[in-house]
Amino acid sequence: MSSRSKDKQRQREERLADERAKRERSKRQRLMLVGGGVFAVIAIAAVAVAVAAGGGGEGGVSQTSSAPRPSKAELNSLPKPLAENISMANVIVDEGVPALQDRLAKLRGYPVVVNQWASWCPPCRAEIPLFQKAAQQYQGKVAFLGIDMQDSRGRAEDFLSELPMPYPSIWDPDSAAISSLGGGQVSPTTALVDERGDVVFTRQG
């Protein structure tokens, strides 16, 4: 092969390598730009998986726990949708699928961890302290929302008095709300909704 041919081959290889590098950079940039929160989604998905996987056992988890409300200064430092969600902490805000859709719409732009619970569900009681801790740890990046399935309001409110949650809950007497996220068959259920409002993870049990 002549030196001229070798030069052309080397230039072609360099050009192909440069194009591959550009594609990789572009791919990384797209991942970083998706809602600005792809890494938060990944992190909280890991939390959701860990919590859901451990939800069925006693595992030394405290059966009573508290979830202190953030101070006014802390709330003011958070993005408005997240602060508004936290301001409704430990309250059953409304009922059914419309209430769930309304809450998720107001949280669009942020990943949302949805945890279905019930006063009659021992595994729910076991995992609530883990969700309390995760909600407080990620409060500036991720929203949390509870769904109280097939429960009476009175028993649900007693449950919240015992295990306060640092986020609001939707009352779901016929399990339609959690079913819309891919759950409703087993309690508890954990779902992850991404910044665009798409359900990207659901674990039952």
FENUR-V878414 format. One record per residue. N is the residue number from 1. PSI is psi in radians with two decimals (none if undefined). OMEGA is omega in whole degrees, -180 to 180 (NA if undefined). D_FIRST is the distance of its C-alpha to the first C-alpha in Angstrom with 1 decimal. Layout:
n=(N/N)
psi=(PSI/PSI)
omega=(OMEGA/OMEGA)
d_first=(D_FIRST/D_FIRST)
This chain:
n=(1/2/3/4/5/6/7/8/9/10/11/12/13/14/15/16/17/18/19/20/21/22/23/24/25/26/27/28/29/30/31/32/33/34/35/36/37/38/39/40/41/42/43/44/45/46/47/48/49/50/51/52/53/54/55/56/57/58/59/60/61/62/63/64/65/66/67/68/69/70/71/72/73/74/75/76/77/78/79/80/81/82/83/84/85/86/87/88/89/90/91/92/93/94/95/96/97/98/99/100/101/102/103/104/105/106/107/108/109/110/111/112/113/114/115/116/117/118/119/120/121/122/123/124/125/126/127/128/129/130/131/132/133/134/135/136/137/138/139/140/141/142/143/144/145/146/147/148/149/150/151/152/153/154/155/156/157/158/159/160/161/162/163/164/165/166/167/168/169/170/171/172/173/174/175/176/177/178/179/180/181/182/183/184/185/186/187/188/189/190/191/192/193/194/195/196/197/198/199/200/201/202/203/204/205)
psi=(2.32/2.80/-0.56/-0.74/-0.68/-0.70/-0.76/-0.73/-0.74/-0.72/-0.70/-0.73/-0.70/-0.70/-0.74/-0.71/-0.69/-0.70/-0.70/-0.75/-0.70/-0.72/-0.70/-0.73/-0.74/-0.71/-0.77/-0.69/-0.70/-0.72/-0.68/-0.41/-0.17/1.68/0.04/0.13/0.39/-0.64/-0.56/-0.69/-0.82/-0.77/-0.80/-0.44/-0.70/-0.70/-0.80/-0.76/-0.79/-0.75/-0.82/-0.67/-0.53/0.03/-0.35/-0.12/2.95/-0.84/0.37/0.15/2.32/2.42/-0.16/2.40/2.84/2.73/1.52/2.45/2.53/2.69/2.91/-0.68/-0.70/-0.75/-0.72/-0.41/-0.16/2.74/2.49/-0.81/-0.66/-0.70/-0.72/-0.72/-0.78/-0.55/-0.31/0.37/2.48/0.50/2.44/1.90/-0.55/-2.97/2.42/-3.00/-0.77/-0.70/-0.70/-0.81/-0.67/-0.78/-0.75/-0.63/-0.68/-0.32/0.14/2.39/-0.16/2.51/2.54/2.17/2.12/2.13/2.05/2.36/3.04/2.62/-0.44/0.10/1.78/-0.73/-0.54/-0.79/-0.66/-0.58/-0.24/-0.78/-0.54/-0.68/-0.62/-0.85/-0.77/-0.71/-0.69/-0.65/-0.65/0.31/-0.39/-0.08/-0.47/2.46/2.61/2.59/2.37/2.71/2.08/1.90/2.35/0.96/2.82/2.60/-0.70/-0.83/-0.63/-0.76/-0.61/-0.70/-0.75/-0.54/-0.60/-0.68/1.39/2.39/2.33/0.61/2.78/2.94/2.65/2.34/2.28/1.22/-0.48/0.18/0.29/-0.66/-0.89/-0.52/-0.57/-0.25/0.12/0.18/-2.62/-0.13/-0.56/2.55/2.31/2.95/2.43/2.30/2.59/2.16/2.23/-3.11/-0.40/-0.06/0.19/2.42/2.04/-0.09/2.32/2.29/2.19/2.37/none)
omega=(-179/178/179/178/178/179/180/180/180/179/179/179/179/179/178/179/179/179/177/179/179/179/179/178/180/179/179/180/178/179/-178/-175/-178/178/-179/-173/-177/-179/175/178/-179/-178/-175/173/178/177/-178/179/-178/-179/-178/-179/-179/-172/-173/-176/179/169/179/180/179/-179/173/-177/180/179/-177/178/175/176/178/179/179/179/-179/-179/-177/172/-173/-180/180/179/179/179/-180/-179/177/-177/173/179/171/-166/-178/-171/165/-176/180/179/178/-180/179/-180/180/178/180/180/180/-176/179/173/-178/172/-179/179/176/-179/175/-178/-177/-171/180/178/177/179/-177/-173/-178/179/178/177/175/-177/-179/-179/179/-178/-175/-170/-180/-176/-171/175/175/-179/177/172/180/-172/172/-175/171/-179/-178/179/178/-180/174/179/179/177/-179/-178/-177/180/-178/179/-179/177/174/175/-173/-173/-179/179/-180/-177/-179/177/180/178/178/179/175/-179/-176/177/2/173/177/178/176/177/-177/-174/-180/-180/-180/176/-175/-179/173/174/177/179/NA)
d_first=(0.0/3.8/6.6/8.2/6.2/6.6/10.1/10.9/10.3/12.4/14.9/15.3/16.0/18.3/20.1/20.7/22.0/24.2/25.6/26.4/28.2/30.2/31.2/32.5/34.4/35.9/37.0/38.7/40.4/41.8/43.1/44.9/46.3/47.9/51.5/50.8/52.0/49.5/49.7/53.5/53.3/51.1/53.5/56.6/55.3/54.9/58.5/59.7/58.1/59.6/63.0/63.0/61.9/64.7/67.3/69.0/70.2/72.6/70.1/72.5/72.2/75.3/77.5/78.8/76.8/77.0/74.7/75.8/75.3/73.1/75.0/75.3/73.0/70.4/70.7/70.4/67.1/65.6/64.0/67.0/66.2/65.8/69.0/70.9/69.9/71.0/74.2/75.2/74.7/76.8/78.1/78.0/77.1/77.5/77.1/74.6/71.4/72.3/72.9/69.6/67.6/69.5/68.7/65.0/64.8/66.3/63.7/60.7/57.9/58.5/57.8/61.1/62.0/64.8/67.0/69.6/72.7/76.3/79.4/79.9/76.4/76.3/72.5/72.5/75.0/72.8/69.6/71.3/71.2/67.4/67.1/69.5/67.3/64.0/65.7/66.8/63.5/61.4/64.2/62.1/59.1/60.4/63.5/65.5/67.9/70.3/71.6/75.0/75.0/78.2/80.5/83.7/83.7/86.3/84.5/81.3/82.9/84.5/81.1/79.7/82.6/81.7/77.9/77.2/73.8/72.2/71.2/73.1/73.5/73.9/76.7/75.5/78.6/77.0/73.4/72.0/70.3/68.3/67.6/65.9/63.4/62.8/65.7/69.3/69.4/69.5/70.9/69.3/66.2/63.6/61.3/58.7/58.6/55.6/55.9/55.6/58.5/56.5/57.5/54.5/56.2/59.5/60.9/64.3/66.4)
